[in-house]
Amino acid sequence: MTILGGSGTSALPDTAPAAPHFTVLRNLGPNWYATVMGTAITATGGAALPYGTAWLPIVCEGIWALSVLMLVTLLLARLGHWVHHRDRAVDHLLDPAVAPFYGCLPMALLAVGAAGMTVGQRLIGEQAAVDVDWVLWVLGTITGLITAAGVPYLMIVWHRVPAGNAAPAWLLPVVPPMVSAATGPVLAAYLPAGQPRDTLVYGCLALFGVSLMATLAILPLVMSRLLYKGSLPLAMTPTLFFVLGPLGQSVTATGKIADAAGVSLPASAARAVTYFSVLYGVPVIGFALLWLVLAAAMVIRAFRRGMPFTMTWWGFTFPLGTCVTGAAALTAHTHLFAAAWLTVGLYALLVIGWLAACAGTARGLAKGTLLPA
């Protein structure tokens, strides 16, 4: 049995036909967790805005509650997929075009937990928000490290991808440790001072390094593929926004680690981390804006050529949301009005992208065209 992926081919062992149960779940892939990621970070981004309104927190609370419902639903649905359609689940895992999307699961867990800490406390209380975030952060960090090592392992020993066919989706399995690095520091305040708190802060800095080094190895391959082979297929064009994920999330991570270091680490170390967050964050957010312009131009070109709606449109949400939180972190540390207005502008784009992805997904589900695809 051979599975054809967008990035190459893999010879897979024949598996028994799936039992005729829950057939609607047969093609439910791990990419569906992107809906949770994009929804949760829309709530987090709204709470991070330097300028707000009286109604915005209420809206963000509602969006977070929606992300919780989506996460629970998808976890149950994906469990049903593995139970009743194990053959298809194995095919997904061993398909080089689908396997990278397993990185969406840990990011969905981490995004919902972080949004709960940011906007959910008025709904469920501070202690419940902290407890939920601890559970989701630990689960997300463990599964994120597994995908960061496991998916590249599969790519090396099983997948056979032709040279020059690197895809932006290759970044997905290595980004979760960066999301852990960005969402973990807020929990430091709930640990005892000393070794426990310091370990979490330094651990988040290590997770930052894990993801950053992997991103620096993959990103040149993606750029090389675009330069030498031209634009992506129309339906895959929104995946160009995936590159924004590790960029914006790394800026967010350094800012959040600097905030936690200020109350956890010695004064000299805290100052060093704060300086690093600015010296690193400003150039990287600048490159992220350059990539945003390039990706947006390619998407506009694809629209004009008839780009259809696919689940890749959710690439307009979470990666852009990380740039919102990254710009907000820079605003807090630089106090620049330009950074504040950049945060607002990026959030406006995020809301547009989220609404477009939601509308397309709802329409596809109502027509029954998404899951059978």
N, C-alpha and C positions, 0 to 999 in steps of 0.2 A: 504493500500500500504506500503511495507517495502523496505527500502533502505539498502543495505549491504555496509558497509564501511570497509576499511582495519583495523580500530581500534575497530569496534563494529557494533551494529545495532541500528536503530532508526525507530520507527513506525511513519509513516507520514500520514497525512490526504490525502484521494483521491482527486486529482485535475483533472480538465477538460483537455482533450487532447489539445496539442498545435496546434495553427493554422498552416496550411501548408505554412508558409512563412519563408524564410531565413533558411531552414532546415540545411544548413551547419553550422549555429551558435548554433544549439541545444545543443551540448555538449561542447561549449566553456566555460570552467570554469575559475575561478579567478586565477588559477595557471599560466595562460598564461602571467600575468603581470610579472612573473619572467624573461621573455625574455627581458623586458624593464629594469628591475633592473640590470640584468647581463650585458647588453650592456652599460648602462649609467656608471656603476662603472668601466668598462674597460677603458672608457675615463678618468674618474677621477683618477684612479690608475696610468695611464700613465703620467698624469700631476704632480702627487705626487712624481715621481721617483727623487731621489737625483742626478742621472746621466741621462742626456738626450742626444738627437741628434737633428739636425736641422729639420729632417722630422717628428719626433715623435709628436710635437704639431699639425701638419697638419693632421696626421692620427687620433689623438684623437678628433679633431674637426669634422672629418667625422663620427667617431663612435658616437659622441654625436648627430649629426644631424640625424643619423639613429635611435637613441633611441627616439628622438622627434617624428619622423614619426611613429615609432612603437607604442608610447604612444597614439598619436591621433587616429591611426587606431584601437587600442584595446579599447579605450574608446567608440568609435562609435560602434564597434562590440558588446561590452558588453551591451551597451544601447539597441541595437537591440535584444540581447539575452533576456533581461528583458521584453522588449515590446512584442516580438513575441513568447517567450517560457517561460513565467512566471512560469509555473508548474515545469519546469526543474530547473529554477533558485531557486525556493523555495526548491526543493529537494536537490540542492547543499548546500544551507544554513543550512539545517537541517541534512545533512549527516556528521557524526563525522570525516570521512576521508577527506572531501572536505572543510568544513567550516573554518578550520585554514588558508587555503590559501587566505581567504579574507584579511589577513594581507599584501598580496603582493601589493594590490592597493595603499595604502598610501606610501609604500616603493618605488614603481615605481614613484609616483609623486615627492617624496623627492629626489630620486636619479637623476632624470632628471633635476630638478631645481638646485641641487648642482653642477652637471656636467656643466650646463650652466654658472654658476658663475666661474667655474674653467677653462674651455676650450672654452666656447662659446662667450666670449666677443669680440674676434676679428671678429666673424661672424656677430653678431647682435648689437654690441656696449655695453658699460658698463651699461648705464642706462636701456636699454631693458633687459639685463641679470639680473640686480637687480630686476626690476619689475616682470619679469617672476618667479624669484626665490621666491620673497615674496608671490606671488599668490600660487605657488605650495607648498611652505613651510607651509603656513597657512592651505590650504586644506589637505595636507598630515598629518599635526599634528592633526587636528580635526578628520579626518577619522581614524588616527592611535590610538587615544585615544578611539574612538568608538569600534574599533576591539579589543583593549587591554582589554576592559571591556565586550563588547558584546559577543565575541566568548566564553570566559570562562563562561559567564552567560548561554549561550546555552548548553555548555558542562555539566553544573551543573543541569539545570532544564529540559532539553530535551534529550540530547544525553545519551545513556546508553552504556558506554564502560566497558568491563570486566576488572577486576583488573589485573594490570601488563601489560596492553597493551598500555602503553604510547608510543607515536611516536615522532620522532624529529620534525615533522611538528607542534606539539603543541607549539613550540617556535615562529612560524611565527606571530601570532596575537599580541604577546607582545613585539616584537622587534621594531615596528615602532616608539614608543616614543624615543628609543635609537637613531634611525636614525635622528629624529628631533633634539635630543640633539647634534648630531655630525654635522649636517648641518646648524643649526640655528646660532651658534656664529659668523659666517662670516658676517651675516647681521647686527650685532651689530654696526659695523662701520658706517652704513648708518642711524642710529638713533641719535637723539640729545643726547649729553652727559647728565649724571645725571640719573633721574628716568627711562626714557624709555630704555636707554641702559643697565642699571643695572638690570632692570626687565627681559629683554631678557636673559641676562647671567645667572642670578639665576634661571630663568624659565627653561633654558636648563639643569641646574644642577638638578632641580626637575624631569624633564623628564628622565634624566639619572637614577635617583633613582627608578622611576616607573618601568622602564624596567628591571633594575638590580634585584630588589626584586622579580619580577615575574619570571625571568630567574632562579634565585636561588631556587625557589620553584619547577620549572618544570624539570630542568636538572637532579636532582637525580632520578626522576621517569624514565627518559629516560635511564639513566645508569643502573638502576635496571632492567628494561625490557631486556636490552641487556645481562646482566650477568645471569639472571635466565631463559630467554627464547631463548637465542642464537641469531644468526644473523638474520637480516631482510630478507624478500623475495628479490630475486635477483633484481627485477625492482625497489624496494624501497631503495636499498643500497645507492645510491647517496644522499639520504636525511640525511645521517649521517653528511654530510658537513654543514647542517643547523645549527648545534651547533656552528660552527665557527662564525656565523653571530653576535649574541649578544656579543661574546668574542671580536672579532676584532673591532666591532662598538663601544663598550664601551671604548676601548683604544683610538680609534679615537676621541670619544666624550670628554674624559678628556683632551686630547691634544688640541683640538680646543677650549674648554672652557678656558683652561689656556692661550691660545693665546689672546682670547677676554678679559679675565680678566686683562691682562697686560695693556690694553688701556682703561679699563672701571672702574675697581674696585680700591679701595685704595691699596697702595703698599703692605701692610701687607697681605691683603686678596689675592692679585694677587700672591704673593710669595707662600702662603699656597696652592693655587690651582695648581700652577706649580709643587711644590714638590709632591702633591698628584697624579698628572698625571703621574709622573715617578714611584713613589712607588707603584701605582696601576697598571700601564701599563706594567712594566717589568714582574712581576709574571703572569699576565693574558695572555700576549702574549706567555709566556713560556708554559702555559697550552694549549693554542690554538695550538702551534706546536706539543705538545704531542697528542692532539686530531686529528690533521691533519695526523700524522703518522698512528694512529689507523684507521681512516676513509679510508685513501689511501690503507692500507693493506686489509681492507674489500672489497674495490672496486676492487682491483686487483684479489682477490679471486673470487668475483662475475663475473668478466670478464672471468676468466678461466672456470667458470661454465656456461657460455653462457648468461650473462646479456644482455638483448635487449635494444635498445634505447627507452627511454620514456622521457616525459617532465621533469622527475626528474633530468635529466642530467644538467638542468640549476642550480641545486644545486652546481655545480662545479664553479659557477661564482660569484654571489653577496657575499655569505659568505666568499669566499676566497679574494674577493676584499676588504672587510672590514679589513681583516688582512693586506693587502697591505697598506691601508691608516693608519691603526694603527701603523704599523712598521715605516711608514714615519713620523708620529707624534712623535714617540720615537726618531727617528733620529734627528729631529729638536730640541728636548729638551735635549738629551744626547750627541749629536755630536759624537756618536760611529760609527766607520767604519763598525763594525759588524751589527749594525742596518740598515745601508745604504745598505749593500749587501744583508741582509735578505729581505729588501723591493724589491730589484731587482729580487731576486730568486722567491719570492712569486708572483711577477707580471708575470714572465715567466710562472709559473704554471697557473695563471689566464688566460693568453692569450690562452694557450693550451686548457684549459677547455671551454673557450668561443668559440673558433673555432670548437671544437668538438660538442658543443651544437648547434651552428648555422648550421653546416653541417647536423646534424641529423634532426633538425627541418625543414630545407629546403627540405631535401630528403623526409621526411614524408609528408609534405604539397604537394610536387609535385606528390607523389604516391597516395595521398588522404587517407592515413592511420591514420593520427593523429586526426583530428577533429571528425571523426565518432567513434573513440575508446571510 
